[in-house]
Amino acid sequence: MTGRFAPTPSGRMHIGNIYAMLGAWLSARAQGQRMLLRIEDIDTPRVLPDADRLMMDDLVWLGLDWDGEPVYQSSPDRQARYVEALDCLGRAGVLYPCFCSRADLRAASAPNEGDGFMVYPGTCRRLINEHPDEVQARLDRGDRHSLRIVMPGEWAEPPKVAADAFVGFADKVFGPQLFNLPRMVGDSVIRRADGLFAYQLVVVVDDLDMGVDDIVRGRDLLRSTALQMWIRRCLLDAGFVPECARQSSQDGSSGQNRETPRETLRGTSCETSQESSSGSNNPTHPSYAHLPLIDNAAGRRLAKRERSLDMGALRARGVRTEQIIGYCAWLLRLQPTPDPCQATDLLDSFSWAALRASHADRALDPSDPLTPQWLVESL
């Protein structure tokens, strides 16, 4: 099994980032798993120079190690894989062009449940079904457009890659999750109008290729997980073969390989045995643990622009590794008080049970008597 860190190099990491990375590291290392590092720099306008180097320096300082070389989404090899995945989905008939602007979407939709996820109203899906000549004319004219992946049902005939409209998984912290894809997720962008690949596509391709099957991240991505499971299903059913399975496929072939990509995964590092919320065993999806979010003293989610809480500021003030790890362990409910400790001290007793029992969002509250003085001085 394999876990991963997947930071975005858009600024210095803060307490909330370290809390999530500690959870991911413990989940993997407590089970003797590999831990990989992926730098998610696909959104190039957000990338800051040297942010990746500073992140890695902070991880080493905190004792959160990883295996192998970091993987950069911006590398030519990764970009080629995203093109391959996009072409695969295009041949499967599950993509369509969308000419809607952000203003159009804001006028037609509203974010759901405070996670900023907008369900697309299907405007261009109806357009291509009812007026395909108009769509072709706009494409020939070079009109700016994104590419969206079709959800099953609702506005058109089901896509060529057949699947149920529901996606479910058993989250290790938040329990059983079930999403109606067309109503709760909607047709989603996987290549942006500016030509950049969308996060939702690249994270699926990366996790498949790297054999990642233990994913720990914030609860704001619960809905995105349902979307990524659908993208993963479409890719595999359309013939996309993960890099981690290619060698096994070649070794088992005698000139012709009649296995499907799903069958190829079995017995490789890509295989998982995560049980879905319906009780059936699905070997093609990772296990998930979504964490409560960390809010600042004003009740807003922590952001990298809050420089007083980033790792550079904390280290400059002399805050020790053990203090940060101990506080994050307390946020994860791995110890009853935020006593200083090393990450390795938490391995033998690691469990999601306490967090599963109490998974409300956390707040950095200076009035809480358990908040350490070093943190109170930074709030």
N, C-alpha and C positions, 0 to 999 in steps of 0.2 A: 504494500500500500504506500501511497505517496501523498504528502501534504505540500502546501506551498505558501510562501509570502508573495503578495502581489501588490506592492506599493506603487503609487503614481508619483513621479518625481516633479510635483508641482509646488514643492516647498518643504521645509523642515518638518519632520514627524513630531506629533504632540502626544500627550498622554493617551488620548483616545486611540491613536494608531498603535501605540505600544501595547495597550490593553488587548487589542484585536490580534496583534502579532504574537503576543505571549500565549493567547488561547490557541492559535494555530500551531505554534511550536510545541506546546504541551500535548495537544491532541495527537500530533504525529510522533513525537519522541517518546511519549509514554507507552506507545504501542510498538516501538522499535522501527518506526517507518522512516523513509527518506523525507527530507524537507528540501524543497527546491525554492529558488529565488527567481521571480520574474519581475522585470521592471516594465510596468504598464505605461509606456510612453507613446501609445498610439495616437493620442490627442495632442499633436505637436504644438498647437498654440498655447497649451497649458504648461508645457515642460519648461523648467527653469535650469539654467546651466549649473552643473555640479551637484544638483539635488540628489542624483542617484548615488554619487560618491559619499555624500554626507549621510544618506540613509544607511548605506552599508557600514560606514564607520560607527554609527549609533548602534546598529544591530550587534556588531562585534563587541562594542563596549558593554552592551547589556547582556552578553553571553548567549545571544540567540543565533546559533550557527545554522548553516545550510550546506547542502551537498552539491558539488559540481560548480560549474560556472554560471553566473547570472544569465538569464535569457532576456533579450531586449525585443519588444514587439516591433520596434522600428528597424530591426535588422533586415537586410535584403532577403534572407532565407525565410523569415517569418512573413514578410510581405508577400512573397511568392506563394506561401501556403494559404494566406487569406484569399488571394486571387483564385487559387485552385478550389477552395471551399465555395466561393461565390459562384464560380462557373458550374460547380457540381449542383448547387441549389437551382441555378438558372436552368440547367438541363432537366431538372426534376419538375420544373413548372410551378415552383412555389414562390417566385418573386414577381413583382410588378413595379413599374416606375411610379413615383409619387411627385407631383408638381406643387404640392401644398407648401406654402411658406410658414415660418414660425408664427407670423401674425394670423394666418388662416387657422392654424391649429389652436392658438390661444382663444380665438373667437368661437371655435366649435367645441372645445373640450374644457375640462376642468381637472386639476390634479386629484388623485384619489388618496384618501386616508393619510394625507400629510406626507406621502413619500415622493411627491413630485411626478409620479407616473401618470401620464395622460393616455387614455385609451383612444386610439385613432378612430374617428367616426366612419371611415371607409369611403371617403369621398372619391379618391382616385381608383379604388377597387371597383366601384360602381361605374366610373367613367370608362375603364377599360372593358368592362363587360357590356356596357350599353353603346359606347361610341369608340370602338377600337380604331377606326380610321382617324379620328381626331387625335388619339394618343400617338399613333404612328407619325402623323404630321408634325406634332410637337417634338417628337424625338428627332425626326429628320431635320427640323429647324434648329436643333441644338438647345432646346429649352432646358434650363437648369432643373435637375430632378434627383431625388434620392431613390433608393431601392428598398422596398418593404417585403417582409416575409409574410405569407398568407397564414392566418389562423384557420382551423377547420370550421366549416359551416358558416352560418349567419348571412353574409351578403352575396354569396356565390356558391357554385357547385364546390364540393370538397376538393382539395388539391390532389395532385396525382400521388403524393406520398400520404397514404391513408393512416389515420390515427383517430382516437377518441378526442372529443373536445375538452376533456378534463385531464389535468395533470396533477398528480399527488405525490407527496413524499413525506417521510417521517423525519422531522427535524429533531436533532438531539437536545435542543433547548426549548423550542416552541411547540414541539409535539406534531401531530398529524396536520398536514397542510393540503388543501384541495383548491385548485383554481380552475374556473371555467375560462379557457383560453380566449374565445372570441369576446366574451363579455367583460372579463376582468383584466385581460392583457392587451388584446387587439393586435392588428397587423403592425409590426414594429420595424423601424429602420435598421438595416444591417449594413448599408453603405450610405454615407451622408451625401448631401447635395454638393459639398465642397470636395468630394472625391475620397475623403478619409473613410476607412472602415470603422464601423460602429463598435463600441465596446462589447455589445451583446454578442456579436459574431466572433470577434477575436478571442474573447475569453473562453468560448466553447472550443474553438480550434486549438488554442494553446493547451487547455486542460486535457483534451483528447490526445494530442501529440505527446505531451509530457507524461501521460499516464496518471494524472492527478485524480485521486478518488476520495480525498478527505479535505473538504472545503469548509473553512471557518471564516465568517465575515459578519458585517452588521445586519441587523434585522430589517433595515431599510431596503435590502436586496432580496427579501422573500419573494416578492412578485417577479423580480428579474430572474430568480432561480427557475420559476415556472416557465418563463420565456426561453431561458437557456436550455432547459430540458427538452423543449419542443424543437429548438434549433438543432440540438444534438441528435434527436430522433430523426429529423428530416435529413441531416447530413449522412448518418449511418445507413438509412434506408435508401438514400440516393447513390450509395456506392463510395462514399468518402472513407478512405482507410487511414486511421491514425498512424503516425510515424512509429509509435511504440509497438504497433502490431505488424508492421510491414515485414520485419525480419522473420517473425514466426510464420507469417503467411508464405514467405518465400521458402522457408525450410520445409514446410509441409506440402509444397507443391511439386508436381512432377511434370511441369510444362503447362498444365492447366489447373487453375484454382477455382473451384466452383463454390467455395464458401462465401457467404455474405459477410459484409463488414462486421455485423453483430457476432456471427459465429467465429470470425477471426479473432475477436477480442478474448474469447474464452481461453483460459490458461496462460494469458500474458499479463504483463504488469498493468495493462489497461483494464483488466477485469475487476469488477467489484461484486459484492454480494449484498448491497444495500436493499433492505426490505422496504417496499413502498407502503403507503398508508392503507392500501387495500389488502395487504398481507401477502401479496405475491412477490416472488423473487425476481428482481430485474437486474441483470448483470451489466447493464450499459450506463448506469447512472451512479455518480459518487454519493457518498454520505455527506450530510450537511449539518452544520451547527451555526445558527444565526444568533448573534449576540445582541443584548440590549445596547442602545446607543448611550453615549456619554454627552451630557449637556454641560454648558458652562454655568456660572453662577446666576446668569440672567435667564436660564432655562432654554437657551438656544444650543443647537448641536455644535460641538467643538469644530473649529475651522483652523486651517493652517495659517490664516492671517492673524490669529491670536498669538503674537510672538512671545508673550510672557510665559506661555505654557509649552513652547516648542523645546526640542531637545537641546538646541544650541544655547538658549537662555538658561535652562535648568542646569546644564553642565557648567556653564560659565559661573553660576552662582554657587557651585560646589556641591550640588545635590548628588548623592552617591547612587551607584547602580542598584544596590540593595534596597534603597528607599523607593525608587521608582518601581522595581519589580514587585516589592511587597505591597505597594498601594494598588498596582494593577491586579495582583493576585486577590486582593480583597474585593475589588470591583467584580472580579470573576467568581466571587464567593468561594474561593479556594481556601481561605482562612478567615476566622471570625473578626480579626482586627488587622489593620494595615501594617503589620510588623515587618521590618526590613528582612529580606531573604534573597537568595539567588534563585534563578530559574530552575536549576538542577535540584534544588531542595524540594520542589513541588512535584517531581515526576512520580515518585512512588505512590502518592496518595491522590493523584489527579483523577477527577471525575466531573461530569457535567451535572450530577444529581442536584447539588445545592442551587446552581444557577437555574436549572429547569424548574425547581420549586419556587423560585423568586426571580422572575425575569422582567421586572419593570425597568424602564430606562433609568440610568444612573445620573446623578447630578454632582458636580464639584461644588460642594456647599461649605463655605468657610465657617458657617455657624455650627456645623456638625462637630461634636467634640472628638470624633474619630479622625477628622481631617488633619493630616500632619501639618506641623507649623511651616515646613518648607513649601508646602503647596498653598497654604493660606497666604503666605507672603507673595505668591505669584498671581493670585486671583484679583 
